Amino acid sequence: MENIDGKVIRLTQAMLQAMYKAPGLGLAAPQIGVQKQIFVYDIDGEPTTLINPRIVESRGEWVYDEGCLSIPGLYVEMLRPKEVLLEAVDLNGNTIQVEADDLLARLFQHELDHLNGVLMFERMTPEQREEALREYARIADGGSYEGETRHIGLK
C-alpha cells in the first residue's frame, strides 16, 4: 500500500466499527473482502491501524485459546510465539515498531495470518481440525452459536 488517503481512513473506520459490533479484538481487511495489507485492533481502549505489517522477531512459545470473527463461538488452543516485534506503517505514514507479548502478540500473528491467506484451520492439529470442522458444519447448518462457545484443546 502506497498512499494513505481519505479512502484508507474511511476503510479503517469501517473496519473498527465492524470489529466492535462483532465484537472482536482485531480485524484484517481480507476478512471484509478488501485485499489490502491492513488490520485494526483494540485491546486497551486505543483503536490502532497497522499497514503493511510484518513480524521481524519472535521469541518463546505460548499455548492459549484463540478465536476468530470468521468462526464465531469457536476457540481453539494454539501454540504460537509468546513475544513478537512487529514493524508496520501507521495512519500518519510513519514506520513504527511494536513490541508485543501474550495476547497482543497472538493478535498480531492471527491478523497477519489473515493478511497472508492463512486460515485458523490451517494452524490446527489434524485432530483439532476434524473437531473444529464438525463444529463449523453444525453452526453453518443453522446450529446456534449465540452466546455459546466451544473450546477445542491442543491435541
RAURFEN-V94916 format. One record per pair of residues at least 24 apart in sequence whose C-alpha atoms are under 10 Angstrom apart, sorted by sequence separation. I is the first residue (numbers start at 1). J is the second residue. D is the distance in Angstrom with one decimal. If there is no record, write none. Layout:
i=<I;I>
j=<J;J>
d=<D;D>
This chain:
i=<15;16;57;58;59;60;81;82;84;128;15;16;58;59;80;81;84;127;128;12;15;16;57;58;59;80;127;128;11;12;13;57;58;79;127;128;8;12;56;57;58;78;81;124;125;127;55;56;57;80;124;125;126;8;54;55;56;57;80;124;125;16;54;55;56;124;16;54;55;16;53;54;55;13;15;53;54;1;12;52;53;54;1;12;13;50;51;52;53;1;12;50;51;52;53;66;12;31;32;50;51;52;64;65;31;49;50;51;62;63;64;68;9;49;50;51;62;66;67;27;49;50;56;58;60;61;62;65;66;25;26;27;48;49;51;53;55;57;58;59;64;68;78;8;24;25;26;27;48;51;52;53;54;55;58;63;67;68;80;24;25;51;53;55;62;66;76;79;24;50;76;78;79;23;50;77;78;4;22;58;76;77;78;22;24;76;77;2;23;70;71;1;2;19;22;38;55;70;71;78;1;37;38;68;77;38;68;76;55;67;76;54;55;66;53;54;76;55;75;50;53;54;74;53;43;44;52;43;71;74;42;53;73;74;41;52;73;43;71;72;42;71;74;41;73;41;72;40;71;39;71;41;40;73;74;39;73;38;39;72;73;37;38;71;72;73;74;75;76;77;78;37;39;72;73;74;75;76;77;78;79;38;39;72;73;74;75;76;77;78;37;38;72;73;74;75;76;77;78;25;26;37;72;73;74;75;76;77;12;25;36;37;27;31;35;26;30;9;25;26;28;29;67;8;27;28;31;67;26;27;28;30;31;67;4;26;28;29;30;66;4;5;28;29;30;31;65;66;4;5;27;28;30;65;1;4;65;4;64;65;3;63;64;2;63>
j=<39;40;81;82;83;84;105;106;108;152;40;41;83;84;105;106;109;152;153;38;41;42;83;84;85;106;153;154;38;39;40;84;85;106;154;155;36;40;84;85;86;106;109;152;153;155;84;85;86;109;153;154;155;38;84;85;86;87;110;154;155;47;85;86;87;155;48;86;87;49;86;87;88;47;49;87;88;36;47;87;88;89;37;48;49;86;87;88;89;38;49;87;88;89;90;103;50;69;70;88;89;90;102;103;70;88;89;90;101;102;103;107;49;89;90;91;102;106;107;68;90;91;97;99;101;102;103;106;107;67;68;69;90;91;93;95;97;99;100;101;106;110;120;51;67;68;69;70;91;94;95;96;97;98;101;106;110;111;123;68;69;95;97;99;106;110;120;123;69;95;121;123;124;69;96;123;124;51;69;105;123;124;125;70;72;124;125;51;72;119;120;51;52;69;72;88;105;120;121;128;52;88;89;119;128;90;120;128;108;120;129;108;109;120;108;109;132;112;132;108;111;112;132;112;103;104;112;104;132;135;104;115;135;136;104;115;136;107;135;136;107;136;139;107;139;108;139;108;139;108;140;111;111;144;145;111;145;111;112;145;146;111;112;145;146;147;148;149;150;151;152;112;114;147;148;149;150;151;152;153;154;114;115;148;149;150;151;152;153;154;114;115;149;150;151;152;153;154;155;103;104;115;150;151;152;153;154;155;91;104;115;116;107;111;115;107;111;91;107;108;110;111;149;91;110;111;114;150;110;111;112;114;115;151;89;111;113;114;115;151;90;91;114;115;116;117;151;152;91;92;114;115;117;152;89;92;153;93;153;154;93;153;154;93;154>
d=<8.2;6.4;9.7;7.5;5.1;9.1;7.7;7.3;8.3;6.5;6.9;7.4;5.5;6.5;8.8;7.6;8.4;9.5;7.3;8.1;9.2;8.4;8.2;4.2;9.0;7.0;9.6;7.0;9.5;7.9;9.0;5.5;6.4;9.5;8.6;6.7;9.7;6.9;7.5;5.0;8.9;9.5;8.6;9.8;9.9;6.5;6.6;5.7;7.3;8.0;9.9;7.4;8.4;9.3;9.9;5.8;5.8;9.5;9.5;8.1;6.6;7.5;8.6;4.4;6.7;9.0;8.8;5.6;6.2;8.9;6.7;5.4;8.8;9.6;9.5;5.6;6.4;7.1;10.0;8.2;4.2;9.9;7.0;9.1;9.3;9.7;9.2;5.5;7.0;8.7;6.9;8.8;5.6;6.3;9.5;9.5;9.5;8.5;9.7;5.8;4.9;9.1;9.0;10.0;7.3;9.3;5.9;6.2;9.7;9.7;8.8;10.0;9.4;8.5;5.4;7.6;7.6;8.2;9.8;9.0;6.3;7.4;9.1;9.6;9.6;9.5;9.9;9.9;8.8;9.8;8.9;7.8;8.2;6.6;8.9;9.6;9.4;9.2;9.5;9.2;8.8;8.5;9.3;10.0;9.1;9.3;8.5;9.6;8.8;9.9;9.6;9.5;9.6;9.5;9.5;9.9;9.2;9.5;9.5;8.0;9.0;9.2;9.4;9.9;8.9;8.5;8.8;8.7;6.6;9.7;9.4;7.4;9.1;8.0;9.1;10.0;7.0;9.3;7.0;9.0;9.7;8.4;8.8;9.9;9.7;7.9;9.8;9.7;9.7;9.3;9.0;7.5;9.5;8.2;8.8;9.4;9.8;9.2;10.0;9.7;6.9;9.9;9.4;9.5;8.8;9.8;7.6;7.6;8.4;8.5;9.4;9.0;8.1;8.7;8.7;9.1;8.2;8.6;9.0;9.7;9.5;7.4;7.7;7.4;8.6;9.8;9.5;7.6;9.6;8.0;9.4;9.0;9.6;8.1;9.2;9.1;9.5;9.2;9.7;9.1;9.9;7.2;9.9;8.2;9.2;8.8;8.9;9.7;9.0;8.9;9.8;9.1;8.7;9.4;8.7;6.6;5.8;9.0;8.1;7.0;7.6;9.9;9.0;9.7;8.5;7.5;8.7;7.1;8.2;7.7;9.4;8.6;9.0;9.6;5.9;5.8;6.0;5.7;6.2;8.2;8.1;9.9;8.1;9.0;4.3;4.9;4.8;4.7;5.0;6.4;9.3;7.5;8.1;6.0;6.2;6.3;6.1;5.1;9.6;9.9;9.8;5.9;9.4;8.5;7.8;8.7;7.3;8.8;9.3;9.4;7.6;8.6;9.4;9.5;8.1;6.9;9.7;7.6;7.7;8.5;9.2;9.2;9.7;8.6;9.4;5.7;7.2;9.8;8.8;6.7;7.9;6.6;8.7;9.2;9.8;7.0;9.1;8.2;6.4;9.1;9.2;9.0;6.3;7.4;9.2;9.9;7.6;9.6;6.7;9.9;8.8;6.6;8.2;8.2;9.6;7.7;8.0;6.9;9.1;9.0;8.5;9.6;9.0;9.2;8.1>
